[in-house]
């Protein structure tokens, strides 16, 4: 059975980072569903977020392989299940329409 995961990472920018991450996911049988990346030219830092499907039984070995890749590139990274709920703090203005809009959007998914 497959499950969706979210990988976020950041490190100093250098050529080949996207290929390295995508190649690793391909090698472990992952299927990339979404991918975003950003280079901060002022700081020389690279940021990436990837959502991918993976067989549940391949999670542990994939986690270890990502850890190895991250160590080689001095990456800060996090891997979590897509359905894992995150704790969030919302701050809104005094006007109730902001909070109402956020709650409505949450309700409709």
Secondary structure, 3 states (H helix, E strand, C coil): CEEEEEEEEEEECCCCHHHHHHHHHHHCCCEEEEEEEEEECCCCEEEEEEEEEEEHHHHHHHHHHHHHHHHHHCCEEEEEECCCCCCCCCCCCCCHHHHHHHHHHHHHC
